[in-house]
């Protein structure tokens, strides 16, 4: 278990770098927005938001809303919408 945990921990920096690169890409479709949300949730660690995870989720939600014509209240954060407190 310890070895597996070390391998997982070693992969996080590359995952975060790739998530940052994907965050920088423009969203071209509802599928792309959904992919950003799903990737952000996958990058999310078990305790705290990892670098770029929250950004990907927020960007994906914003882009998806724009594409389907929905607006959200300015007082609701993406963190609250995806199960935050």
Secondary structure, 3 states (H helix, E strand, C coil): CHHHHHHHHHHHHHHHHHHHHHHHCCCCCHHHHHHHHHHHHHHCCCCCCCCCHHHHHHHHHHHHHHHHCCCCCCCCCHHHHCCCC
